[in-house]
Structures are given as structure tokens and as C-alpha cells.
Amino acid sequence: MNLPEIQKEQDEWSKRNFDNKKPYQPILGATEEVGELAHAYLKMEQGIRGTRAEHEHAMKDAIGDCCIFLMDLCNQMGWDFSEIIDETWSHVKKCNWKEDKLQDTLPKHVQK
């Protein structure tokens, strides 16, 4: 299954399960999941509250949940999640932070 198909299914599922959603709700959900990702990574680094495999599973789950929440936001805003990822990656992959540490930090009219 590809991202556009998943986004369409997520939209249909979300509409069946949650009426009257507001765009801030998936933003808060994604934020919560980033916190869960950080929590799992911290506990893995500390070597407490579970095995490495359990923490890695929790991290993967949080990443997936984040994507689902962000797809939900895109659906509410009428945006194509896959297109956003493609456009952003197209820009990011051109960056070379080792050669140009100020890249994209200067206004466009000041950049070389």
C-alpha cells in the first residue's frame, strides 16, 4: 500500500470514528506521539523499564502513530501528505550542511 492509499483510508476511518474534529486535535496527537518516541528512546538509552527490543517497538509505534496523526491533519486541511513529503525531501536532499553551515538560515535575498 502506498501513502496516498493509506491517507485515503485514514480519512475514511477518521470520519467514521470521530465527528466534528478540529485541526488542532491531530496536532496535539502527533505531539503526544513525539513525546512517547522521546520517552522510549530515553529509557532505552538509560537501560531501564524494558528491553531494547521493547523500546524499539515503542519507538516504531510512535513514529507510525505520528504519521497517521499528520495524515489526519492533512486530510482536514485538504493537503496531500505524500506530496508534502516529496516536496520537502526534494528540498532537503539538496542541502549540504558540511559545506554550508548557514544554508537556509539567511533570507533568500541574502543567500548566494
MARFI-983397 format. One record per residue: residue number from 1; residue in three letters; x, y, z of N, C-alpha, C in turn. Coordinates in steps of 0.02 Angstrom, whole numbers, plus 32768, in hexadecimal, padded with zeros to 4 digits. Layout:
<nodes>
num->NUM&residu->ALA&n_px->X&n_py->Y&n_pz->Z&ca_px->X&ca_py->Y&ca_pz->Z&c_px->X&c_py->Y&c_pz->Z .
...
</nodes>
This chain:
<nodes>
num->1&residu->MET&n_px->802B&n_py->7FC5&n_pz->8000&ca_px->8000&ca_py->8000&ca_pz->8000&c_px->802D&c_py->803E&c_pz->8000 .
num->2&residu->ASN&n_px->8019&n_py->8071&n_pz->7FDB&ca_px->8042&ca_py->80AE&ca_pz->7FD8&c_px->8022&c_py->80E6&c_pz->8002 .
num->3&residu->LEU&n_px->8047&n_py->811B&n_pz->800C&ca_px->8030&ca_py->8151&ca_pz->8038&c_px->7FED&c_py->816F&c_pz->8023 .
num->4&residu->PRO&n_px->7FE1&n_py->817E&n_pz->7FE3&ca_px->7F9F&ca_py->8199&ca_pz->7FD1&c_px->7F66&c_py->816A&c_pz->7FE3 .
num->5&residu->GLU&n_px->7F70&n_py->8128&n_pz->7FDA&ca_px->7F3C&ca_py->80F8&ca_pz->7FEC&c_px->7F30&c_py->80F7&c_pz->8037 .
num->6&residu->ILE&n_px->7F67&n_py->80F9&n_pz->805D&ca_px->7F61&ca_py->80FA&ca_pz->80A6&c_px->7F3E&c_py->813A&c_pz->80BD .
num->7&residu->GLN&n_px->7F50&n_py->8172&n_pz->809F&ca_px->7F31&ca_py->81B1&ca_pz->80B2&c_px->7EE5&c_py->81B0&c_pz->80A4 .
num->8&residu->LYS&n_px->7ED2&n_py->8193&n_pz->806B&ca_px->7E8A&ca_py->818E&ca_pz->805B&c_px->7E66&c_py->8162&c_pz->808E .
num->9&residu->GLU&n_px->7E84&n_py->8128&n_pz->809E&ca_px->7E66&ca_py->80FB&ca_pz->80CF&c_px->7E63&c_py->811D&c_pz->8114 .
num->10&residu->GLN&n_px->7E98&n_py->8141&n_pz->8126&ca_px->7E98&ca_py->8163&ca_pz->8167&c_px->7E60&c_py->8196&c_pz->816A .
num->11&residu->ASP&n_px->7E55&n_py->81BA&n_pz->8134&ca_px->7E1F&ca_py->81EC&ca_pz->8132&c_px->7DDB&c_py->81CB&c_pz->813C .
num->12&residu->GLU&n_px->7DCF&n_py->8195&n_pz->8119&ca_px->7D90&ca_py->8171&ca_pz->811F&c_px->7D87&c_py->8156&c_pz->8166 .
num->13&residu->TRP&n_px->7DBB&n_py->8138&n_pz->8182&ca_px->7DB9&ca_py->811D&ca_pz->81C6&c_px->7DAC&c_py->8154&c_pz->81F9 .
num->14&residu->SER&n_px->7DCF&n_py->818B&n_pz->81F1&ca_px->7DC9&ca_py->81C2&ca_pz->8220&c_px->7D82&c_py->81DF&c_pz->821F .
num->15&residu->LYS&n_px->7D66&n_py->81E7&n_pz->81E4&ca_px->7D22&ca_py->8202&ca_pz->81DE&c_px->7CEF&c_py->81D3&c_pz->81FE .
num->16&residu->ARG&n_px->7CFB&n_py->8191&n_pz->81FA&ca_px->7CCD&ca_py->8161&ca_pz->8219&c_px->7CD3&c_py->8162&c_pz->8266 .
num->17&residu->ASN&n_px->7D0F&n_py->8170&n_pz->827F&ca_px->7D1C&ca_py->8169&ca_pz->82C6&c_px->7D1A&c_py->81A9&c_pz->82EF .
num->18&residu->PHE&n_px->7D25&n_py->81E2&n_pz->82CE&ca_px->7D29&ca_py->8221&ca_pz->82F3&c_px->7D03&c_py->8257&c_pz->82CE .
num->19&residu->ASP&n_px->7CCB&n_py->826D&n_pz->82E9&ca_px->7CA5&ca_py->82A4&ca_pz->82C9&c_px->7CBF&c_py->82E6&c_pz->82E4 .
num->20&residu->ASN&n_px->7CB5&n_py->8319&n_pz->82BE&ca_px->7CC3&ca_py->835E&ca_pz->82D3&c_px->7D0A&c_py->8369&c_pz->82ED .
num->21&residu->LYS&n_px->7D3A&n_py->8349&n_pz->82CD&ca_px->7D80&ca_py->8353&ca_pz->82DF&c_px->7D96&c_py->8398&c_pz->82CB .
num->22&residu->LYS&n_px->7DC5&n_py->83B2&n_pz->82F0&ca_px->7DE5&ca_py->83F2&ca_pz->82E1&c_px->7E2D&c_py->83E4&c_pz->82CD .
num->23&residu->PRO&n_px->7E4B&n_py->840E&n_pz->82A2&ca_px->7E90&ca_py->8402&ca_pz->828D&c_px->7EC4&c_py->8402&c_pz->82C6 .
num->24&residu->TYR&n_px->7EB6&n_py->8422&n_pz->82FD&ca_px->7EE6&ca_py->8422&ca_pz->8333&c_px->7EEB&c_py->83DC&c_pz->8354 .
num->25&residu->GLN&n_px->7EB7&n_py->83B4&n_pz->834E&ca_px->7EB8&ca_py->8373&ca_pz->8370&c_px->7EEE&c_py->8344&c_pz->8355 .
num->26&residu->PRO&n_px->7EF6&n_py->833C&n_pz->8313&ca_px->7F2D&ca_py->8311&ca_pz->82FD&c_px->7F72&c_py->8331&c_pz->830A .
num->27&residu->ILE&n_px->7F75&n_py->8373&n_pz->830F&ca_px->7FB5&ca_py->8393&ca_pz->8321&c_px->7FC8&c_py->837F&c_pz->8367 .
num->28&residu->LEU&n_px->7F97&n_py->8381&n_pz->8395&ca_px->7FA4&ca_py->836C&ca_pz->83DA&c_px->7FB4&c_py->8321&c_pz->83DD .
num->29&residu->GLY&n_px->7F92&n_py->82F9&n_pz->83B5&ca_px->7F9F&ca_py->82B1&ca_pz->83B4&c_px->7FE6&c_py->82A3&c_pz->839C .
num->30&residu->ALA&n_px->7FFB&n_py->82C5&n_pz->8366&ca_px->803F&ca_py->82BB&ca_pz->834C&c_px->8073&c_py->82D1&c_pz->8380 .
num->31&residu->THR&n_px->8064&n_py->8307&n_pz->83A3&ca_px->8091&ca_py->8320&ca_pz->83D7&c_px->8098&c_py->82ED&c_pz->840F .
num->32&residu->GLU&n_px->8060&n_py->82D0&n_pz->8423&ca_px->8061&ca_py->829C&ca_pz->8456&c_px->808C&c_py->8261&c_pz->8440 .
num->33&residu->GLU&n_px->8086&n_py->824D&n_pz->8402&ca_px->80AC&ca_py->8215&ca_pz->83E8&c_px->80F7&c_py->8224&c_pz->83E5 .
num->34&residu->VAL&n_px->8109&n_py->8262&n_pz->83D5&ca_px->8150&ca_py->8274&ca_pz->83D7&c_px->816B&c_py->826E&c_pz->841E .
num->35&residu->GLY&n_px->8141&n_py->8281&n_pz->844F&ca_px->8154&ca_py->8277&ca_pz->8495&c_px->815E&c_py->822D&c_pz->84A6 .
num->36&residu->GLU&n_px->8132&n_py->8202&n_pz->848C&ca_px->813A&ca_py->81BA&ca_pz->8498&c_px->8179&c_py->819F&c_pz->8476 .
num->37&residu->LEU&n_px->8189&n_py->81B9&n_pz->843B&ca_px->81C7&ca_py->81A6&ca_pz->8419&c_px->8203&c_py->81B9&c_pz->8443 .
num->38&residu->ALA&n_px->8203&n_py->81F7&n_pz->845D&ca_px->823A&ca_py->820E&ca_pz->8486&c_px->823F&c_py->81E6&c_pz->84C7 .
num->39&residu->HIS&n_px->8207&n_py->81D6&n_pz->84E4&ca_px->8206&ca_py->81AF&ca_pz->8522&c_px->8225&c_py->816A&c_pz->8517 .
num->40&residu->ALA&n_px->8210&n_py->8149&n_pz->84E1&ca_px->822A&ca_py->8105&ca_pz->84D3&c_px->8275&c_py->8108&c_pz->84C5 .
num->41&residu->TYR&n_px->828B&n_py->813B&n_pz->84A0&ca_px->82D2&ca_py->8140&ca_pz->8491&c_px->82FA&c_py->814D&c_pz->84D1 .
num->42&residu->LEU&n_px->82E1&n_py->8179&n_pz->84FB&ca_px->8303&ca_py->8188&ca_pz->853B&c_px->830A&c_py->814A&c_pz->8565 .
num->43&residu->LYS&n_px->82D4&n_py->8124&n_pz->856D&ca_px->82D6&ca_py->80E8&ca_pz->8597&c_px->8305&c_py->80B3&c_pz->8578 .
num->44&residu->MET&n_px->8307&n_py->80B0&n_pz->8536&ca_px->8335&ca_py->8082&ca_pz->8515&c_px->837D&c_py->8097&c_pz->8524 .
num->45&residu->GLU&n_px->838B&n_py->80D7&n_pz->851E&ca_px->83CE&ca_py->80F1&ca_pz->852C&c_px->83E2&c_py->80E5&c_pz->8575 .
num->46&residu->GLN&n_px->83B1&n_py->80EC&n_pz->85A2&ca_px->83BF&ca_py->80E2&ca_pz->85E9&c_px->83C2&c_py->8098&c_pz->85FC .
num->47&residu->GLY&n_px->83A8&n_py->806D&n_pz->85CF&ca_px->83A8&ca_py->8025&ca_pz->85DC&c_px->8378&c_py->8011&c_pz->8612 .
num->48&residu->ILE&n_px->833F&n_py->8035&n_pz->8618&ca_px->830D&ca_py->8026&ca_pz->864B&c_px->82C8&c_py->801E&c_pz->862D .
num->49&residu->ARG&n_px->829B&n_py->8000&n_pz->8655&ca_px->8254&ca_py->7FF9&ca_pz->8644&c_px->8247&c_py->7FD4&c_pz->8603 .
num->50&residu->GLY&n_px->826E&n_py->7FA2&n_pz->85F4&ca_px->8261&ca_py->7F7A&ca_pz->85B9&c_px->82A1&c_py->7F67&c_pz->8595 .
num->51&residu->THR&n_px->8298&n_py->7F3B&n_pz->8565&ca_px->82D0&ca_py->7F25&ca_pz->853D&c_px->82DA&c_py->7F55&c_pz->8503 .
num->52&residu->ARG&n_px->8313&n_py->7F4F&n_pz->84E2&ca_px->831F&ca_py->7F77&ca_pz->84A6&c_px->82E9&c_py->7F69&c_pz->8472 .
num->53&residu->ALA&n_px->82D8&n_py->7F2A&n_pz->8469&ca_px->82A4&ca_py->7F18&ca_pz->8438&c_px->8261&c_py->7F39&c_pz->8449 .
num->54&residu->GLU&n_px->824F&n_py->7F39&n_pz->8489&ca_px->8210&ca_py->7F58&ca_pz->849D&c_px->8211&c_py->7FA4&c_pz->8490 .
num->55&residu->HIS&n_px->8249&n_py->7FC3&n_pz->849F&ca_px->824F&ca_py->800C&ca_pz->8493&c_px->824E&c_py->801B&c_pz->8448 .
num->56&residu->GLU&n_px->8270&n_py->7FF2&n_pz->8421&ca_px->826F&ca_py->7FFC&ca_pz->83D8&c_px->8229&c_py->7FF3&c_pz->83BD .
num->57&residu->HIS&n_px->8205&n_py->7FC2&n_pz->83D6&ca_px->81BF&ca_py->7FB9&ca_pz->83C0&c_px->8196&c_py->7FF7&c_pz->83D1 .
num->58&residu->ALA&n_px->819E&n_py->8011&n_pz->840D&ca_px->8179&ca_py->804D&ca_pz->8422&c_px->818C&c_py->8089&c_pz->83F6 .
num->59&residu->MET&n_px->81CB&n_py->808E&n_pz->83E4&ca_px->81E1&ca_py->80C5&ca_pz->83B9&c_px->81C2&c_py->80C0&c_pz->8374 .
num->60&residu->LYS&n_px->81C2&n_py->8085&n_pz->8357&ca_px->81A5&ca_py->807A&ca_pz->8315&c_px->815A&c_py->8089&c_pz->8316 .
num->61&residu->ASP&n_px->8138&n_py->8073&n_pz->834C&ca_px->80F1&ca_py->8080&ca_pz->8353&c_px->80E4&c_py->80CB&c_pz->8356 .
num->62&residu->ALA&n_px->810C&n_py->80F0&n_pz->837C&ca_px->8104&ca_py->8138&ca_pz->8382&c_px->810F&c_py->815B&c_pz->833E .
num->63&residu->ILE&n_px->8140&n_py->8144&n_pz->8318&ca_px->814D&ca_py->8162&ca_pz->82D6&c_px->8111&c_py->8156&c_pz->82A9 .
num->64&residu->GLY&n_px->80F7&n_py->8119&n_pz->82A8&ca_px->80BC&ca_py->810A&ca_pz->827F&c_px->8080&c_py->8133&c_pz->8294 .
num->65&residu->ASP&n_px->8074&n_py->8137&n_pz->82D6&ca_px->803B&ca_py->815E&ca_pz->82EF&c_px->8042&c_py->81A7&c_pz->82DC .
num->66&residu->CYS&n_px->807F&n_py->81C2&n_pz->82E0&ca_px->808C&ca_py->8207&ca_pz->82CC&c_px->8076&c_py->8212&c_pz->8283 .
num->67&residu->CYS&n_px->808B&n_py->81E5&n_pz->8258&ca_px->807A&ca_py->81EB&ca_pz->8211&c_px->802E&c_py->81E9&c_pz->8207 .
num->68&residu->ILE&n_px->800C&n_py->81BD&n_pz->822B&ca_px->7FC3&ca_py->81B9&ca_pz->8224&c_px->7FA2&c_py->81FA&c_pz->823B .
num->69&residu->PHE&n_px->7FB9&n_py->8215&n_pz->8274&ca_px->7F9D&ca_py->8255&ca_pz->828B&c_px->7FAB&c_py->828D&c_pz->8258 .
num->70&residu->LEU&n_px->7FE7&n_py->828D&n_pz->823B&ca_px->7FF7&ca_py->82C1&ca_pz->820A&c_px->7FCF&c_py->82B9&c_pz->81CA .
num->71&residu->MET&n_px->7FC1&n_py->827B&n_pz->81B7&ca_px->7F95&ca_py->826E&ca_pz->817E&c_px->7F4F&c_py->8289&c_pz->818D .
num->72&residu->ASP&n_px->7F39&n_py->827F&n_pz->81CA&ca_px->7EF7&ca_py->8298&ca_pz->81DE&c_px->7EF4&c_py->82E4&c_pz->81D8 .
num->73&residu->LEU&n_px->7F28&n_py->8306&n_pz->81EF&ca_px->7F2B&ca_py->834E&ca_pz->81E7&c_px->7F29&c_py->8362&c_pz->819D .
num->74&residu->CYS&n_px->7F51&n_py->833F&n_pz->8175&ca_px->7F51&ca_py->834D&ca_pz->812D&c_px->7F0B&c_py->8343&c_pz->810F .
num->75&residu->ASN&n_px->7EE9&n_py->830F&n_pz->8123&ca_px->7EA5&ca_py->8303&ca_pz->810A&c_px->7E77&c_py->833D&c_pz->811D .
num->76&residu->GLN&n_px->7E7C&n_py->8354&n_pz->815B&ca_px->7E51&ca_py->838B&ca_pz->8170&c_px->7E61&c_py->83CC&c_pz->814B .
num->77&residu->MET&n_px->7E9F&n_py->83D5&n_pz->8139&ca_px->7EB5&ca_py->8412&ca_pz->8117&c_px->7EB0&c_py->840C&c_pz->80CB .
num->78&residu->GLY&n_px->7EA1&n_py->83D0&n_pz->80B2&ca_px->7E9D&ca_py->83C5&ca_pz->806A&c_px->7EE1&c_py->83C0&c_pz->8048 .
num->79&residu->TRP&n_px->7F12&n_py->83A8&n_pz->806D&ca_px->7F57&ca_py->83A1&ca_pz->8053&c_px->7F67&c_py->8359&c_pz->8044 .
num->80&residu->ASP&n_px->7F95&n_py->834E&n_pz->8015&ca_px->7FAC&ca_py->830C&ca_pz->8003&c_px->7FEC&c_py->82FE&c_pz->802B .
num->81&residu->PHE&n_px->7FE8&n_py->82CE&n_pz->8059&ca_px->8020&ca_py->82BE&ca_pz->8085&c_px->805D&c_py->82A9&c_pz->805C .
num->82&residu->SER&n_px->8054&n_py->827D&n_pz->802B&ca_px->808A&ca_py->8264&ca_pz->8002&c_px->80AB&c_py->829D&c_pz->7FDB .
num->83&residu->GLU&n_px->8084&n_py->82CB&n_pz->7FC1&ca_px->809E&ca_py->8304&ca_pz->7F9C&c_px->80C9&c_py->8330&c_pz->7FCA .
num->84&residu->ILE&n_px->80B3&n_py->833A&n_pz->8007&ca_px->80D9&ca_py->8362&ca_pz->8038&c_px->811C&c_py->8341&c_pz->8045 .
num->85&residu->ILE&n_px->811B&n_py->82FF&n_pz->8050&ca_px->8159&ca_py->82DA&ca_pz->805D&c_px->8188&c_py->82E0&c_pz->8020 .
num->86&residu->ASP&n_px->816C&n_py->82D5&n_pz->7FE4&ca_px->8195&ca_py->82D9&ca_pz->7FA7&c_px->81B4&c_py->831F&c_pz->7F9F .
num->87&residu->GLU&n_px->818C&n_py->8353&n_pz->7FA7&ca_px->81A5&ca_py->8398&ca_pz->7F9F&c_px->81DA&c_py->83A8&c_pz->7FD3 .
num->88&residu->THR&n_px->81CE&n_py->8394&n_pz->8011&ca_px->81FE&ca_py->83A3&ca_pz->8046&c_px->823E&c_py->837D&c_pz->803A .
num->89&residu->TRP&n_px->823A&n_py->833C&n_pz->8029&ca_px->8276&ca_py->8315&ca_pz->801D&c_px->829D&c_py->8331&c_pz->7FE1 .
num->90&residu->SER&n_px->827A&n_py->8348&n_pz->7FAE&ca_px->829B&ca_py->8365&ca_pz->7F74&c_px->82C6&c_py->83A1&c_pz->7F88 .
num->91&residu->HIS&n_px->82AE&n_py->83C7&n_pz->7FB7&ca_px->82D4&ca_py->8401&ca_pz->7FD0&c_px->830D&c_py->83EA&c_pz->7FFF .
num->92&residu->VAL&n_px->82FD&n_py->83C0&n_pz->802E&ca_px->832D&ca_py->83AC&ca_pz->8062&c_px->8369&c_py->8387&c_pz->8043 .
num->93&residu->LYS&n_px->835C&n_py->835C&n_pz->8012&ca_px->8393&ca_py->8333&ca_pz->7FF7&c_px->83C7&c_py->835D&c_pz->7FD2 .
num->94&residu->LYS&n_px->83B6&n_py->839B&n_pz->7FC2&ca_px->83E6&ca_py->83C7&ca_pz->7FA1&c_px->8414&c_py->83EA&c_pz->7FD3 .
num->95&residu->CYS&n_px->8403&n_py->83E7&n_pz->8013&ca_px->842A&ca_py->8409&ca_pz->8046&c_px->846B&c_py->83E3&c_pz->8054 .
num->96&residu->ASN&n_px->84A0&n_py->8408&n_pz->805F&ca_px->84E0&ca_py->83EA&ca_pz->8072&c_px->84F9&c_py->8411&c_pz->80AF .
num->97&residu->TRP&n_px->84E7&n_py->83F9&n_pz->80E9&ca_px->84F5&ca_py->841D&ca_pz->8127&c_px->853F&c_py->841D&c_pz->8138 .
num->98&residu->LYS&n_px->8565&n_py->83ED&n_pz->811E&ca_px->85AD&ca_py->83EC&ca_pz->812B&c_px->85D1&c_py->8424&c_pz->8105 .
num->99&residu->GLU&n_px->85B9&n_py->8434&n_pz->80C9&ca_px->85D8&ca_py->8468&ca_pz->80A1&c_px->85BD&c_py->84AD&c_pz->80B0 .
num->100&residu->ASP&n_px->857C&n_py->84B2&n_pz->80C1&ca_px->855C&ca_py->84F4&ca_pz->80CA&c_px->8533&c_py->84F2&c_pz->810A .
num->101&residu->LYS&n_px->8552&n_py->8502&n_pz->8142&ca_px->8531&ca_py->84FD&ca_pz->8183&c_px->84FB&c_py->8532&c_pz->818D .
num->102&residu->LEU&n_px->84FA&n_py->8567&n_pz->8164&ca_px->84C7&ca_py->859B&ca_pz->816A&c_px->848E&c_py->8592&c_pz->8137 .
num->103&residu->GLN&n_px->8491&n_py->855D&n_pz->8112&ca_px->845F&ca_py->8551&ca_pz->80DE&c_px->8419&c_py->8557&c_pz->80FA .
num->104&residu->ASP&n_px->83EE&n_py->857B&n_pz->80D6&ca_px->83A7&ca_py->8584&ca_pz->80E7&c_px->839C&c_py->85AB&c_pz->8128 .
num->105&residu->THR&n_px->83D0&n_py->85C6&n_pz->8147&ca_px->83C5&ca_py->85EE&ca_pz->8183&c_px->83C2&c_py->8637&c_pz->8171 .
num->106&residu->LEU&n_px->83D9&n_py->8649&n_pz->8136&ca_px->83D8&ca_py->868E&ca_pz->8120&c_px->839C&c_py->8699&c_pz->80F4 .
num->107&residu->PRO&n_px->8381&n_py->86D6&n_pz->80F4&ca_px->8349&ca_py->86E5&ca_pz->80C6&c_px->835E&c_py->86D7&c_pz->807E .
num->108&residu->LYS&n_px->832F&n_py->86C4&n_pz->8054&ca_px->833E&ca_py->86B2&ca_pz->800E&c_px->8364&c_py->86E9&c_pz->7FEA .
num->109&residu->HIS&n_px->8353&n_py->8729&n_pz->7FF7&ca_px->8374&ca_py->8760&ca_pz->7FD3&c_px->83BD&c_py->8769&c_pz->7FE8 .
num->110&residu->VAL&n_px->83D1&n_py->874A&n_pz->8021&ca_px->8416&ca_py->8750&ca_pz->8039&c_px->8440&c_py->8714&c_pz->8025 .
num->111&residu->GLN&n_px->8420&n_py->86DC&n_pz->8017&ca_px->8444&ca_py->869F&ca_pz->8006&c_px->8469&c_py->86A7&c_pz->7FC4 .
num->112&residu->LYS&n_px->849F&n_py->8680&n_pz->7FBC&ca_px->84C8&ca_py->8682&ca_pz->7F7E&c_px->849F&c_py->8672&c_pz->7F42 .
</nodes>
